[in-house]
Amino acid sequence: MTLVQVTSSADGTTWAPFQALAIADYAHAEGNIYFFAAQVNPVLESSLLALFPLEHRGRGCLAFACSRDGVRWSRPMALLRLGLGST
């Protein structure tokens, strides 16, 4: 299980406590997110976009999601489906 967390700062020196990302339709106990690359949406600067490799419920993909606050994220959309190898 991978739990992706976020923190924020209004001034760059004082940081809020970490909190888990809430990703629609994603169960933390049933998947892994290996990294979460988020940035400001160049089309709508009041929102964020993220790309991340996702394994969830036996399926894998390179996923995309969006957010307005950096904590609550949309349902992941698969950009590229990936086969999962056995370990």
Gaussian input, Z-matrix of N, CA and C with variables (Angstrom, degrees):
# hf/3-21g

backbone

0 1
 N
 C     1     B1
 C     2     B2     1     A1
 N     3     B3     2     A2     1     D1
 C     4     B4     3     A3     2     D2
 C     5     B5     4     A4     3     D3
 N     6     B6     5     A5     4     D4
 C     7     B7     6     A6     5     D5
 C     8     B8     7     A7     6     D6
 N     9     B9     8     A8     7     D7
 C    10    B10     9     A9     8     D8
 C    11    B11    10    A10     9     D9
 N    12    B12    11    A11    10    D10
 C    13    B13    12    A12    11    D11
 C    14    B14    13    A13    12    D12
 N    15    B15    14    A14    13    D13
 C    16    B16    15    A15    14    D14
 C    17    B17    16    A16    15    D15
 N    18    B18    17    A17    16    D16
 C    19    B19    18    A18    17    D17
 C    20    B20    19    A19    18    D18
 N    21    B21    20    A20    19    D19
 C    22    B22    21    A21    20    D20
 C    23    B23    22    A22    21    D21
 N    24    B24    23    A23    22    D22
 C    25    B25    24    A24    23    D23
 C    26    B26    25    A25    24    D24
 N    27    B27    26    A26    25    D25
 C    28    B28    27    A27    26    D26
 C    29    B29    28    A28    27    D27
 N    30    B30    29    A29    28    D28
 C    31    B31    30    A30    29    D29
 C    32    B32    31    A31    30    D30
 N    33    B33    32    A32    31    D31
 C    34    B34    33    A33    32    D32
 C    35    B35    34    A34    33    D33
 N    36    B36    35    A35    34    D34
 C    37    B37    36    A36    35    D35
 C    38    B38    37    A37    36    D36
 N    39    B39    38    A38    37    D37
 C    40    B40    39    A39    38    D38
 C    41    B41    40    A40    39    D39
 N    42    B42    41    A41    40    D40
 C    43    B43    42    A42    41    D41
 C    44    B44    43    A43    42    D42
 N    45    B45    44    A44    43    D43
 C    46    B46    45    A45    44    D44
 C    47    B47    46    A46    45    D45
 N    48    B48    47    A47    46    D46
 C    49    B49    48    A48    47    D47
 C    50    B50    49    A49    48    D48
 N    51    B51    50    A50    49    D49
 C    52    B52    51    A51    50    D50
 C    53    B53    52    A52    51    D51
 N    54    B54    53    A53    52    D52
 C    55    B55    54    A54    53    D53
 C    56    B56    55    A55    54    D54
 N    57    B57    56    A56    55    D55
 C    58    B58    57    A57    56    D56
 C    59    B59    58    A58    57    D57
 N    60    B60    59    A59    58    D58
 C    61    B61    60    A60    59    D59
 C    62    B62    61    A61    60    D60
 N    63    B63    62    A62    61    D61
 C    64    B64    63    A63    62    D62
 C    65    B65    64    A64    63    D63
 N    66    B66    65    A65    64    D64
 C    67    B67    66    A66    65    D65
 C    68    B68    67    A67    66    D66
 N    69    B69    68    A68    67    D67
 C    70    B70    69    A69    68    D68
 C    71    B71    70    A70    69    D69
 N    72    B72    71    A71    70    D70
 C    73    B73    72    A72    71    D71
 C    74    B74    73    A73    72    D72
 N    75    B75    74    A74    73    D73
 C    76    B76    75    A75    74    D74
 C    77    B77    76    A76    75    D75
 N    78    B78    77    A77    76    D76
 C    79    B79    78    A78    77    D77
 C    80    B80    79    A79    78    D78
 N    81    B81    80    A80    79    D79
 C    82    B82    81    A81    80    D80
 C    83    B83    82    A82    81    D81
 N    84    B84    83    A83    82    D82
 C    85    B85    84    A84    83    D83
 C    86    B86    85    A85    84    D84
 N    87    B87    86    A86    85    D85
 C    88    B88    87    A87    86    D86
 C    89    B89    88    A88    87    D87
 N    90    B90    89    A89    88    D88
 C    91    B91    90    A90    89    D89
 C    92    B92    91    A91    90    D90
 N    93    B93    92    A92    91    D91
 C    94    B94    93    A93    92    D92
 C    95    B95    94    A94    93    D93
 N    96    B96    95    A95    94    D94
 C    97    B97    96    A96    95    D95
 C    98    B98    97    A97    96    D96
 N    99    B99    98    A98    97    D97
 C   100   B100    99    A99    98    D98
 C   101   B101   100   A100    99    D99
 N   102   B102   101   A101   100   D100
 C   103   B103   102   A102   101   D101
 C   104   B104   103   A103   102   D102
 N   105   B105   104   A104   103   D103
 C   106   B106   105   A105   104   D104
 C   107   B107   106   A106   105   D105
 N   108   B108   107   A107   106   D106
 C   109   B109   108   A108   107   D107
 C   110   B110   109   A109   108   D108
 N   111   B111   110   A110   109   D109
 C   112   B112   111   A111   110   D110
 C   113   B113   112   A112   111   D111
 N   114   B114   113   A113   112   D112
 C   115   B115   114   A114   113   D113
 C   116   B116   115   A115   114   D114
 N   117   B117   116   A116   115   D115
 C   118   B118   117   A117   116   D116
 C   119   B119   118   A118   117   D117
 N   120   B120   119   A119   118   D118
 C   121   B121   120   A120   119   D119
 C   122   B122   121   A121   120   D120
 N   123   B123   122   A122   121   D121
 C   124   B124   123   A123   122   D122
 C   125   B125   124   A124   123   D123
 N   126   B126   125   A125   124   D124
 C   127   B127   126   A126   125   D125
 C   128   B128   127   A127   126   D126
 N   129   B129   128   A128   127   D127
 C   130   B130   129   A129   128   D128
 C   131   B131   130   A130   129   D129
 N   132   B132   131   A131   130   D130
 C   133   B133   132   A132   131   D131
 C   134   B134   133   A133   132   D132
 N   135   B135   134   A134   133   D133
 C   136   B136   135   A135   134   D134
 C   137   B137   136   A136   135   D135
 N   138   B138   137   A137   136   D136
 C   139   B139   138   A138   137   D137
 C   140   B140   139   A139   138   D138
 N   141   B141   140   A140   139   D139
 C   142   B142   141   A141   140   D140
 C   143   B143   142   A142   141   D141
 N   144   B144   143   A143   142   D142
 C   145   B145   144   A144   143   D143
 C   146   B146   145   A145   144   D144
 N   147   B147   146   A146   145   D145
 C   148   B148   147   A147   146   D146
 C   149   B149   148   A148   147   D147
 N   150   B150   149   A149   148   D148
 C   151   B151   150   A150   149   D149
 C   152   B152   151   A151   150   D150
 N   153   B153   152   A152   151   D151
 C   154   B154   153   A153   152   D152
 C   155   B155   154   A154   153   D153
 N   156   B156   155   A155   154   D154
 C   157   B157   156   A156   155   D155
 C   158   B158   157   A157   156   D156
 N   159   B159   158   A158   157   D157
 C   160   B160   159   A159   158   D158
 C   161   B161   160   A160   159   D159
 N   162   B162   161   A161   160   D160
 C   163   B163   162   A162   161   D161
 C   164   B164   163   A163   162   D162
 N   165   B165   164   A164   163   D163
 C   166   B166   165   A165   164   D164
 C   167   B167   166   A166   165   D165
 N   168   B168   167   A167   166   D166
 C   169   B169   168   A168   167   D167
 C   170   B170   169   A169   168   D168
 N   171   B171   170   A170   169   D169
 C   172   B172   171   A171   170   D170
 C   173   B173   172   A172   171   D171
 N   174   B174   173   A173   172   D172
 C   175   B175   174   A174   173   D173
 C   176   B176   175   A175   174   D174
 N   177   B177   176   A176   175   D175
 C   178   B178   177   A177   176   D176
 C   179   B179   178   A178   177   D177
 N   180   B180   179   A179   178   D178
 C   181   B181   180   A180   179   D179
 C   182   B182   181   A181   180   D180
 N   183   B183   182   A182   181   D181
 C   184   B184   183   A183   182   D182
 C   185   B185   184   A184   183   D183
 N   186   B186   185   A185   184   D184
 C   187   B187   186   A186   185   D185
 C   188   B188   187   A187   186   D186
 N   189   B189   188   A188   187   D187
 C   190   B190   189   A189   188   D188
 C   191   B191   190   A190   189   D189
 N   192   B192   191   A191   190   D190
 C   193   B193   192   A192   191   D191
 C   194   B194   193   A193   192   D192
 N   195   B195   194   A194   193   D193
 C   196   B196   195   A195   194   D194
 C   197   B197   196   A196   195   D195
 N   198   B198   197   A197   196   D196
 C   199   B199   198   A198   197   D197
 C   200   B200   199   A199   198   D198
 N   201   B201   200   A200   199   D199
 C   202   B202   201   A201   200   D200
 C   203   B203   202   A202   201   D201
 N   204   B204   203   A203   202   D202
 C   205   B205   204   A204   203   D203
 C   206   B206   205   A205   204   D204
 N   207   B207   206   A206   205   D205
 C   208   B208   207   A207   206   D206
 C   209   B209   208   A208   207   D207
 N   210   B210   209   A209   208   D208
 C   211   B211   210   A210   209   D209
 C   212   B212   211   A211   210   D210
 N   213   B213   212   A212   211   D211
 C   214   B214   213   A213   212   D212
 C   215   B215   214   A214   213   D213
 N   216   B216   215   A215   214   D214
 C   217   B217   216   A216   215   D215
 C   218   B218   217   A217   216   D216
 N   219   B219   218   A218   217   D217
 C   220   B220   219   A219   218   D218
 C   221   B221   220   A220   219   D219
 N   222   B222   221   A221   220   D220
 C   223   B223   222   A222   221   D221
 C   224   B224   223   A223   222   D222
 N   225   B225   224   A224   223   D223
 C   226   B226   225   A225   224   D224
 C   227   B227   226   A226   225   D225
 N   228   B228   227   A227   226   D226
 C   229   B229   228   A228   227   D227
 C   230   B230   229   A229   228   D228
 N   231   B231   230   A230   229   D229
 C   232   B232   231   A231   230   D230
 C   233   B233   232   A232   231   D231
 N   234   B234   233   A233   232   D232
 C   235   B235   234   A234   233   D233
 C   236   B236   235   A235   234   D234
 N   237   B237   236   A236   235   D235
 C   238   B238   237   A237   236   D236
 C   239   B239   238   A238   237   D237
 N   240   B240   239   A239   238   D238
 C   241   B241   240   A240   239   D239
 C   242   B242   241   A241   240   D240
 N   243   B243   242   A242   241   D241
 C   244   B244   243   A243   242   D242
 C   245   B245   244   A244   243   D243
 N   246   B246   245   A245   244   D244
 C   247   B247   246   A246   245   D245
 C   248   B248   247   A247   246   D246
 N   249   B249   248   A248   247   D247
 C   250   B250   249   A249   248   D248
 C   251   B251   250   A250   249   D249
 N   252   B252   251   A251   250   D250
 C   253   B253   252   A252   251   D251
 C   254   B254   253   A253   252   D252
 N   255   B255   254   A254   253   D253
 C   256   B256   255   A255   254   D254
 C   257   B257   256   A256   255   D255
 N   258   B258   257   A257   256   D256
 C   259   B259   258   A258   257   D257
 C   260   B260   259   A259   258   D258

   B1=1.4544
   B2=1.5203
   B3=1.3039
   B4=1.4539
   B5=1.5182
   B6=1.3048
   B7=1.4530
   B8=1.5241
   B9=1.3232
   B10=1.4553
   B11=1.5181
   B12=1.3408
   B13=1.4615
   B14=1.5233
   B15=1.3227
   B16=1.4557
   B17=1.5239
   B18=1.3211
   B19=1.4600
   B20=1.5180
   B21=1.3085
   B22=1.4634
   B23=1.5173
   B24=1.3437
   B25=1.4541
   B26=1.5182
   B27=1.3176
   B28=1.4623
   B29=1.5224
   B30=1.3394
   B31=1.4582
   B32=1.5302
   B33=1.3311
   B34=1.4618
   B35=1.5171
   B36=1.3261
   B37=1.4633
   B38=1.5317
   B39=1.3208
   B40=1.4551
   B41=1.5221
   B42=1.3495
   B43=1.4588
   B44=1.5197
   B45=1.3225
   B46=1.4661
   B47=1.5213
   B48=1.3236
   B49=1.4708
   B50=1.5309
   B51=1.3254
   B52=1.4591
   B53=1.5207
   B54=1.3342
   B55=1.4550
   B56=1.5286
   B57=1.3083
   B58=1.4580
   B59=1.5243
   B60=1.3282
   B61=1.4548
   B62=1.5246
   B63=1.2928
   B64=1.4638
   B65=1.5220
   B66=1.3305
   B67=1.4628
   B68=1.5294
   B69=1.3190
   B70=1.4690
   B71=1.5270
   B72=1.3170
   B73=1.4733
   B74=1.5263
   B75=1.3343
   B76=1.4555
   B77=1.5227
   B78=1.3299
   B79=1.4690
   B80=1.5243
   B81=1.3318
   B82=1.4647
   B83=1.5265
   B84=1.3190
   B85=1.4647
   B86=1.5317
   B87=1.3210
   B88=1.4603
   B89=1.5196
   B90=1.3341
   B91=1.4554
   B92=1.5110
   B93=1.3100
   B94=1.4591
   B95=1.5164
   B96=1.3078
   B97=1.4582
   B98=1.5168
   B99=1.3293
   B100=1.4568
   B101=1.5219
   B102=1.3034
   B103=1.4619
   B104=1.5189
   B105=1.3050
   B106=1.4599
   B107=1.5190
   B108=1.3264
   B109=1.4665
   B110=1.5267
   B111=1.3225
   B112=1.4654
   B113=1.5278
   B114=1.3322
   B115=1.4623
   B116=1.5165
   B117=1.3301
   B118=1.4587
   B119=1.5273
   B120=1.3169
   B121=1.4578
   B122=1.5316
   B123=1.3484
   B124=1.4651
   B125=1.5340
   B126=1.3179
   B127=1.4617
   B128=1.5280
   B129=1.3420
   B130=1.4610
   B131=1.5286
   B132=1.3290
   B133=1.4670
   B134=1.5191
   B135=1.3179
   B136=1.4639
   B137=1.5256
   B138=1.3194
   B139=1.4641
   B140=1.5254
   B141=1.3273
   B142=1.4624
   B143=1.5222
   B144=1.3225
   B145=1.4576
   B146=1.5187
   B147=1.3266
   B148=1.4633
   B149=1.5240
   B150=1.3203
   B151=1.4591
   B152=1.5240
   B153=1.3467
   B154=1.4595
   B155=1.5255
   B156=1.3399
   B157=1.4583
   B158=1.5253
   B159=1.3214
   B160=1.4538
   B161=1.5211
   B162=1.3064
   B163=1.4676
   B164=1.5084
   B165=1.3409
   B166=1.4553
   B167=1.5234
   B168=1.3215
   B169=1.4655
   B170=1.5282
   B171=1.3330
   B172=1.4568
   B173=1.5157
   B174=1.3115
   B175=1.4641
   B176=1.5143
   B177=1.3379
   B178=1.4544
   B179=1.5169
   B180=1.3323
   B181=1.4620
   B182=1.5296
   B183=1.3164
   B184=1.4489
   B185=1.5151
   B186=1.3258
   B187=1.4638
   B188=1.5232
   B189=1.3217
   B190=1.4482
   B191=1.5296
   B192=1.3320
   B193=1.4682
   B194=1.5289
   B195=1.3248
   B196=1.4612
   B197=1.5238
   B198=1.3355
   B199=1.4602
   B200=1.5211
   B201=1.3218
   B202=1.4641
   B203=1.5246
   B204=1.3369
   B205=1.4693
   B206=1.5264
   B207=1.3208
   B208=1.4599
   B209=1.5128
   B210=1.3151
   B211=1.4633
   B212=1.5310
   B213=1.3141
   B214=1.4726
   B215=1.5233
   B216=1.3439
   B217=1.4645
   B218=1.5176
   B219=1.3174
   B220=1.4670
   B221=1.5280
   B222=1.3017
   B223=1.4566
   B224=1.5243
   B225=1.3289
   B226=1.4668
   B227=1.5279
   B228=1.3060
   B229=1.4644
   B230=1.5339
   B231=1.3117
   B232=1.4707
   B233=1.5215
   B234=1.3320
   B235=1.4558
   B236=1.5209
   B237=1.3233
   B238=1.4572
   B239=1.5162
   B240=1.3084
   B241=1.4736
   B242=1.5165
   B243=1.3226
   B244=1.4651
   B245=1.5170
   B246=1.3301
   B247=1.4499
   B248=1.5093
   B249=1.3048
   B250=1.4578
   B251=1.5134
   B252=1.3114
   B253=1.4654
   B254=1.5082
   B255=1.3138
   B256=1.4737
   B257=1.5136
   B258=1.3270
   B259=1.4656
   B260=1.4874
   A1=109.08
   A2=115.77
   A3=122.07
   A4=108.43
   A5=116.73
   A6=121.93
   A7=107.72
   A8=117.21
   A9=121.57
   A10=107.82
   A11=116.00
   A12=121.22
   A13=110.57
   A14=115.23
   A15=121.84
   A16=109.06
   A17=115.22
   A18=121.95
   A19=107.12
   A20=118.15
   A21=120.92
   A22=110.08
   A23=114.18
   A24=120.85
   A25=109.21
   A26=115.93
   A27=120.28
   A28=111.22
   A29=117.00
   A30=120.49
   A31=114.53
   A32=118.24
   A33=121.43
   A34=114.40
   A35=118.10
   A36=120.38
   A37=112.72
   A38=116.94
   A39=121.85
   A40=108.21
   A41=115.91
   A42=120.29
   A43=111.83
   A44=115.86
   A45=122.41
   A46=109.13
   A47=118.96
   A48=120.93
   A49=110.35
   A50=115.58
   A51=120.26
   A52=109.60
   A53=115.65
   A54=121.40
   A55=108.51
   A56=115.85
   A57=121.51
   A58=110.51
   A59=115.91
   A60=120.02
   A61=109.34
   A62=116.52
   A63=122.33
   A64=106.14
   A65=116.04
   A66=121.72
   A67=107.12
   A68=116.53
   A69=121.25
   A70=110.74
   A71=116.27
   A72=124.64
   A73=113.81
   A74=118.61
   A75=121.67
   A76=109.04
   A77=116.27
   A78=121.70
   A79=108.25
   A80=117.50
   A81=122.07
   A82=112.32
   A83=117.43
   A84=121.34
   A85=112.63
   A86=117.87
   A87=121.18
   A88=113.26
   A89=117.49
   A90=118.11
   A91=113.65
   A92=114.31
   A93=122.84
   A94=109.37
   A95=115.51
   A96=123.04
   A97=104.25
   A98=116.73
   A99=120.70
   A100=112.82
   A101=118.07
   A102=123.35
   A103=106.74
   A104=116.80
   A105=121.91
   A106=107.18
   A107=117.65
   A108=122.53
   A109=109.07
   A110=116.45
   A111=121.61
   A112=110.09
   A113=114.74
   A114=120.44
   A115=109.64
   A116=116.24
   A117=121.85
   A118=108.74
   A119=115.82
   A120=122.29
   A121=108.54
   A122=118.91
   A123=119.88
   A124=113.54
   A125=117.60
   A126=121.35
   A127=111.60
   A128=116.40
   A129=122.10
   A130=107.85
   A131=117.07
   A132=121.79
   A133=114.41
   A134=118.61
   A135=120.74
   A136=111.33
   A137=117.43
   A138=121.51
   A139=110.58
   A140=115.04
   A141=122.55
   A142=109.81
   A143=116.00
   A144=123.23
   A145=108.12
   A146=117.28
   A147=120.71
   A148=110.06
   A149=115.75
   A150=124.26
   A151=106.92
   A152=115.87
   A153=118.26
   A154=110.16
   A155=116.59
   A156=120.12
   A157=108.45
   A158=115.75
   A159=121.76
   A160=110.59
   A161=115.82
   A162=122.99
   A163=105.29
   A164=116.57
   A165=120.29
   A166=109.62
   A167=114.53
   A168=120.99
   A169=112.65
   A170=116.04
   A171=121.61
   A172=115.95
   A173=117.85
   A174=121.63
   A175=109.54
   A176=115.70
   A177=120.15
   A178=111.72
   A179=116.20
   A180=120.64
   A181=110.00
   A182=114.27
   A183=121.53
   A184=103.81
   A185=117.27
   A186=121.60
   A187=111.91
   A188=113.91
   A189=124.65
   A190=107.18
   A191=117.26
   A192=121.19
   A193=108.63
   A194=116.75
   A195=120.73
   A196=111.15
   A197=114.46
   A198=121.23
   A199=109.59
   A200=115.06
   A201=119.69
   A202=111.88
   A203=117.28
   A204=119.69
   A205=114.24
   A206=119.00
   A207=121.70
   A208=114.64
   A209=118.22
   A210=122.34
   A211=110.11
   A212=117.46
   A213=122.29
   A214=108.88
   A215=115.51
   A216=121.83
   A217=110.70
   A218=115.17
   A219=121.46
   A220=110.54
   A221=115.37
   A222=121.92
   A223=108.63
   A224=118.78
   A225=120.51
   A226=111.26
   A227=115.12
   A228=121.83
   A229=107.07
   A230=116.44
   A231=121.00
   A232=110.14
   A233=115.79
   A234=120.89
   A235=110.31
   A236=115.55
   A237=122.04
   A238=108.02
   A239=116.91
   A240=120.16
   A241=109.02
   A242=115.99
   A243=122.30
   A244=109.74
   A245=116.10
   A246=120.06
   A247=109.69
   A248=116.82
   A249=121.44
   A250=108.45
   A251=115.95
   A252=120.32
   A253=111.46
   A254=116.29
   A255=119.97
   A256=108.60
   A257=115.51
   A258=120.80
   A259=110.72
   D1=135.85
   D2=176.17
   D3=-119.86
   D4=128.86
   D5=178.56
   D6=-113.33
   D7=109.06
   D8=179.25
   D9=-83.10
   D10=133.55
   D11=-176.54
   D12=-123.33
   D13=160.83
   D14=-179.77
   D15=-138.76
   D16=151.99
   D17=170.96
   D18=-135.37
   D19=169.21
   D20=179.70
   D21=-145.75
   D22=160.47
   D23=179.20
   D24=-147.23
   D25=134.91
   D26=176.52
   D27=-84.36
   D28=-26.19
   D29=-175.48
   D30=-119.50
   D31=-3.00
   D32=179.29
   D33=82.59
   D34=0.74
   D35=178.53
   D36=-125.72
   D37=-32.41
   D38=177.89
   D39=-104.05
   D40=122.42
   D41=-173.97
   D42=-114.10
   D43=142.29
   D44=176.16
   D45=-72.61
   D46=158.84
   D47=175.37
   D48=-61.11
   D49=148.80
   D50=175.76
   D51=-62.98
   D52=145.31
   D53=173.32
   D54=-140.83
   D55=149.44
   D56=-178.83
   D57=-69.91
   D58=141.61
   D59=172.40
   D60=-67.92
   D61=143.23
   D62=173.76
   D63=-106.55
   D64=110.33
   D65=-178.03
   D66=-111.96
   D67=120.15
   D68=-176.84
   D69=-56.05
   D70=134.61
   D71=177.76
   D72=64.16
   D73=18.49
   D74=177.92
   D75=-115.84
   D76=123.52
   D77=177.70
   D78=-100.28
   D79=113.61
   D80=-177.45
   D81=-53.37
   D82=-37.49
   D83=-176.84
   D84=-74.53
   D85=-9.40
   D86=-175.87
   D87=-116.85
   D88=17.61
   D89=-177.53
   D90=-162.08
   D91=-178.39
   D92=177.49
   D93=-140.07
   D94=137.13
   D95=170.04
   D96=-119.28
   D97=118.32
   D98=-170.44
   D99=-82.70
   D100=-31.41
   D101=167.94
   D102=-158.68
   D103=164.14
   D104=-175.53
   D105=-135.92
   D106=101.90
   D107=-176.50
   D108=-97.44
   D109=102.48
   D110=-177.12
   D111=-112.56
   D112=146.95
   D113=175.21
   D114=-154.55
   D115=168.72
   D116=178.91
   D117=-65.07
   D118=136.84
   D119=177.55
   D120=-68.61
   D121=120.20
   D122=-178.41
   D123=-68.56
   D124=-16.40
   D125=-179.64
   D126=-91.94
   D127=-34.41
   D128=-179.28
   D129=-136.62
   D130=93.69
   D131=-170.64
   D132=-65.76
   D133=-9.15
   D134=176.42
   D135=-87.99
   D136=8.73
   D137=178.72
   D138=-132.89
   D139=167.29
   D140=179.82
   D141=-121.35
   D142=151.55
   D143=173.91
   D144=-121.23
   D145=148.05
   D146=177.70
   D147=-139.32
   D148=142.96
   D149=170.84
   D150=-116.37
   D151=140.86
   D152=-179.17
   D153=-162.97
   D154=143.65
   D155=172.07
   D156=-78.13
   D157=130.40
   D158=-172.19
   D159=-128.36
   D160=131.77
   D161=168.16
   D162=-118.33
   D163=124.28
   D164=-176.25
   D165=-150.73
   D166=123.17
   D167=177.76
   D168=52.42
   D169=43.21
   D170=174.95
   D171=82.02
   D172=6.58
   D173=177.90
   D174=-122.05
   D175=153.31
   D176=-179.81
   D177=-130.24
   D178=150.08
   D179=177.14
   D180=-164.72
   D181=165.69
   D182=164.42
   D183=-92.44
   D184=119.41
   D185=-170.97
   D186=-113.24
   D187=163.11
   D188=-179.73
   D189=-133.24
   D190=139.44
   D191=175.60
   D192=-147.56
   D193=162.63
   D194=177.61
   D195=-132.69
   D196=159.69
   D197=-175.28
   D198=-151.66
   D199=154.10
   D200=172.95
   D201=-100.65
   D202=-21.05
   D203=-175.49
   D204=-123.95
   D205=-4.08
   D206=-179.59
   D207=81.74
   D208=-4.36
   D209=178.57
   D210=-110.78
   D211=-50.23
   D212=178.64
   D213=-94.97
   D214=123.56
   D215=-175.44
   D216=-119.04
   D217=151.93
   D218=178.60
   D219=-67.99
   D220=168.51
   D221=174.25
   D222=-58.90
   D223=133.08
   D224=178.93
   D225=-62.29
   D226=136.12
   D227=176.32
   D228=-110.71
   D229=128.11
   D230=-178.71
   D231=-74.63
   D232=122.67
   D233=173.60
   D234=-91.28
   D235=-34.04
   D236=-178.81
   D237=-148.17
   D238=118.29
   D239=177.96
   D240=-77.56
   D241=141.39
   D242=-177.11
   D243=-126.05
   D244=138.40
   D245=173.78
   D246=-76.53
   D247=145.04
   D248=178.87
   D249=-102.18
   D250=125.48
   D251=177.54
   D252=-82.70
   D253=158.85
   D254=177.16
   D255=-84.52
   D256=146.75
   D257=177.98
   D258=-120.19

